[in-house]
Amino acid sequence: MPGGWMKRAELPEAAARRELEEETGSVVTRMSYYFLFRGFSTLHHVCVAKLPADAAEPLNEISRC
């Protein structure tokens, strides 16, 4: 699952879209905020996205997972 840090004043869904594109190369049109998960020292905003049918193989660190 792609993840990363939100930029200052960035909304969770915008950050999720940006991180998804940076880490997988996929651009999504539909994304929904799902829930907030509190880790030991980090808040995790979880979103659900529908990938396009022509989504390619992931890029960067996601492909190495």
C-alpha positions in Angstrom: 0.0 0.0 0.0 1.5 3.3 -1.0 2.0 5.9 1.7 3.9 9.0 2.6 3.8 12.3 4.3 1.2 15.0 3.8 2.6 18.4 2.7 1.7 21.5 4.7 -2.0 22.3 4.2 -2.5 19.3 2.0 -5.8 17.4 2.4 -5.5 13.6 3.1 -7.2 12.6 -0.2 -4.9 14.9 -2.2 -1.8 13.5 -0.4 -3.1 10.0 -1.1 -3.5 10.7 -4.8 -0.1 12.3 -5.1 1.6 9.4 -3.2 -0.2 6.8 -5.3 0.9 8.4 -8.5 4.5 8.9 -7.3 4.9 5.4 -6.1 2.8 3.4 -8.7 2.5 5.7 -11.7 -1.3 5.2 -11.6 -3.7 8.2 -11.7 -7.1 7.5 -10.1 -10.3 9.3 -10.7 -12.3 7.9 -7.8 -10.9 7.9 -4.2 -12.7 7.9 -0.9 -11.4 8.7 2.6 -11.9 5.5 4.6 -10.7 6.0 8.2 -8.0 7.4 10.4 -5.7 4.9 12.1 -3.5 6.0 15.1 -0.2 4.2 15.2 2.4 4.5 18.0 3.6 7.9 16.8 1.9 8.6 13.5 -1.6 9.2 12.3 -2.4 7.2 9.2 -5.2 8.5 6.9 -6.5 5.5 4.9 -8.1 6.1 1.5 -9.6 3.6 -0.9 -9.1 4.1 -4.7 -10.3 2.3 -7.7 -7.4 1.8 -10.1 -8.0 2.2 -13.8 -8.3 -1.0 -15.9 -5.1 -0.2 -17.7 -3.0 0.3 -14.5 0.6 -0.7 -15.1 3.1 -2.4 -12.8 4.0 -0.3 -9.7 7.1 1.9 -9.7 9.8 2.8 -7.2 9.8 1.2 -3.8 6.4 -0.3 -4.3 7.7 -2.6 -7.0 10.5 -3.8 -4.6 8.0 -4.8 -1.9 
